């Protein structure tokens, strides 16, 4: 290729041969560069064909260009990546609630079409980073709370909403929350109550089919 140290007329087109690795200089036209053909301006460029760019990591919140892969990973398609539940046979209660942090049962993969999560001993491990939401039921335990615990890092990831289910009024209901998860980490859902209730503190059986007392829904990149 010719020596690029010579001036190139604004109306000319610079077309290097090969992969262009031999170019060491930068062509900087004067003015707004409107005289150049086949070259995109620095301000408000218009591309044709299929331009590509590096895909930002999940959750990036900067002025970096967002590729279609980034948009789909963050927006999702409306469907969760996985659904996990604590399922028990019809007529089986949820278990006893505890005044100390105790792991809630999680024993069934309901939905995991891409194999992004595994479950063992009431813990789940994700293969990609993202977000999970959870919901668990309680009965007559007064003040209740859930938390997502990162077993891998030994730290609390997120806390649930704070609710009160009066023992005096035989009240029950569900508590929900959400938090971010990291690829390769193992998590468990832990519960704590003000008033421990034996047998049914973590849910009263309906005896109308498979009982479900906890559900975790994941959205992964």
C-alpha positions in Angstrom: 0.0 0.0 0.0 1.1 3.6 -0.7 2.7 5.6 2.0 0.0 7.3 4.1 2.1 10.1 5.2 1.0 11.9 2.0 -2.1 14.1 2.2 -5.3 12.5 1.0 -7.9 14.7 -0.7 -11.1 15.0 1.3 -13.0 13.4 -1.6 -10.8 10.3 -1.6 -11.6 7.0 0.0 -8.9 5.2 2.1 -9.1 1.4 1.3 -6.3 -0.5 3.0 -5.4 -4.0 1.7 -5.3 -7.1 4.0 -6.5 -6.7 7.5 -5.3 -3.2 7.9 -2.8 -4.0 10.6 -0.1 -2.1 8.8 -1.8 1.2 9.3 -0.1 3.2 12.1 -1.4 6.6 11.4 -4.9 8.2 11.7 -6.5 10.1 8.9 -8.1 13.2 10.3 -9.9 15.4 7.7 -10.5 19.0 8.4 -13.9 20.5 8.8 -16.9 18.2 9.3 -15.6 15.5 7.0 -18.6 15.7 4.8 -16.4 15.5 1.7 -15.3 12.0 2.6 -17.2 9.1 0.9 -17.5 5.7 2.4 -16.4 6.9 5.8 -18.7 7.3 8.8 -18.4 10.6 10.7 -17.6 10.6 14.4 -20.7 12.6 15.2 -24.0 10.7 14.5 -22.6 8.0 12.2 -25.0 6.0 10.0 -23.9 2.4 9.4 -25.1 -0.1 6.9 -25.0 -3.9 6.8 -24.7 -5.7 10.2 -22.4 -3.7 12.5 -21.3 -5.5 15.7 -20.1 -4.3 19.1 -18.9 -5.9 22.4 -21.8 -7.1 24.5 -21.9 -5.4 28.0 -22.1 -7.6 31.1 -25.5 -8.2 32.6 -26.9 -5.2 34.5 -24.5 -2.7 33.0 -25.9 0.8 33.5 -23.6 3.2 31.6 -23.4 5.0 28.2 -21.8 1.9 26.7 -23.5 0.7 23.5 -26.1 -2.0 24.1 -26.1 -4.9 21.7 -29.2 -6.9 20.9 -27.8 -9.8 23.0 -27.5 -7.4 26.0 -31.1 -6.1 25.5 -32.6 -9.6 25.4 -30.6 -10.8 28.4 -31.7 -7.9 30.5 -35.3 -7.6 29.3 -36.0 -11.3 28.9 -38.8 -12.8 26.9 -41.4 -12.7 29.7 -40.7 -16.3 30.8 -38.6 -17.2 33.8 -35.4 -19.2 33.4 -36.4 -21.6 36.1 -39.0 -22.4 38.8 -38.2 -24.3 42.1 -40.7 -25.3 44.8 -41.1 -27.0 48.1 -43.6 -29.6 47.3 -45.1 -32.1 49.7 -47.7 -34.8 49.4 -51.3 -33.9 49.8 -52.2 -33.6 53.5 -48.6 -32.9 54.6 -48.0 -29.6 56.6 -45.2 -27.2 55.8 -43.2 -27.8 59.0 -42.3 -26.1 62.2 -41.3 -22.4 62.2 -38.2 -21.3 64.1 -37.1 -18.2 66.0 -33.6 -18.5 64.6 -32.7 -18.4 60.9 -33.5 -21.9 59.4 -33.4 -23.2 55.9 -36.7 -23.6 54.1 -37.3 -26.8 52.2 -36.7 -26.6 48.4 -37.0 -29.9 46.7 -38.5 -29.8 43.2 -37.4 -28.4 39.8 -40.7 -27.4 38.3 -39.3 -25.6 35.2 -35.7 -25.4 33.9 -35.7 -25.9 30.1 -32.1 -24.8 29.6 -30.5 -26.5 32.6 -29.5 -23.3 34.3 -30.0 -24.4 37.9 -29.4 -27.5 40.0 -31.0 -28.3 43.4 -29.6 -30.4 46.2 -30.3 -30.5 50.0 -32.7 -27.5 49.9 -30.0 -25.4 48.1 -29.8 -24.3 44.5 -26.9 -23.4 42.3 -27.2 -21.2 39.2 -25.0 -21.3 36.1 -25.6 -17.7 35.0 -26.0 -14.4 36.9 -29.4 -12.7 37.1 -32.3 -12.2 39.5 -34.5 -14.5 41.6 -37.8 -13.9 43.3 -39.3 -16.0 46.1 -42.5 -16.5 48.1 -43.1 -18.7 51.2 -46.1 -19.2 53.5 -46.3 -18.9 57.3 -49.0 -19.5 59.9 -49.6 -18.0 63.4 -45.9 -17.0 63.7 -46.4 -13.3 64.4 -43.5 -11.3 62.9 -41.9 -13.2 60.0 -39.0 -12.7 57.6 -37.2 -14.5 54.8 -33.7 -14.0 53.4 -31.7 -15.3 50.5 -28.3 -16.6 51.7 -25.3 -17.0 49.5 -23.7 -20.2 50.7 -20.7 -19.8 48.4 -19.7 -16.4 49.8 -21.1 -16.8 53.2 -23.2 -13.7 53.1 -26.9 -12.5 53.0 -27.9 -11.5 49.5 -31.3 -9.9 50.2 -34.2 -9.7 52.7 -37.9 -10.2 52.1 -40.8 -7.9 53.0 -41.6 -7.7 56.7 -45.0 -9.1 57.7 -47.0 -10.1 60.7 -49.3 -13.1 61.0 -51.0 -12.9 64.4 -51.0 -16.1 66.4 -54.0 -14.9 68.4 -56.1 -14.4 65.2 -54.9 -17.7 63.6 -53.6 -15.6 60.7 -51.5 -16.9 57.9 -50.2 -15.8 54.5 -47.2 -15.5 52.2 -44.0 -13.4 52.3 -42.1 -12.5 49.1 -38.8 -10.9 48.2 -36.1 -10.8 45.5 -32.4 -10.5 45.0 -29.5 -10.8 42.5 -27.6 -14.1 42.1 -24.1 -14.7 40.7 -23.1 -17.5 38.3 -21.6 -20.5 40.0 -22.9 -19.6 43.5 -25.1 -21.8 45.7 -28.0 -20.3 47.6 -30.6 -21.2 50.2 -33.8 -19.5 51.4 -33.9 -19.0 55.2 -36.8 -18.1 57.4 -37.1 -16.6 60.9 -40.2 -15.9 63.0 -41.1 -14.2 66.3 -43.2 -17.1 67.6 -42.2 -20.7 66.8 -45.1 -22.9 65.8 -44.8 -26.7 65.7 -45.7 -28.6 62.6 -47.7 -26.0 60.8 -45.8 -22.7 61.3 -44.5 -23.0 57.7 -47.8 -23.7 56.2 -51.1 -25.5 56.8 -52.0 -28.3 54.5 -54.9 -28.0 52.1 -55.3 -31.7 51.4 -56.5 -30.8 47.9 -53.5 -32.2 46.0 -49.8 -31.6 46.1 -49.0 -29.0 48.7 -46.6 -26.1 47.8 -45.1 -24.0 50.6 -42.2 -22.2 48.8 -41.6 -21.1 45.3 -38.4 -19.5 43.8 -38.5 -18.0 40.3 -35.2 -17.2 38.5 -34.4 -14.8 35.6 -30.9 -15.4 34.3 -28.8 -13.7 31.6 
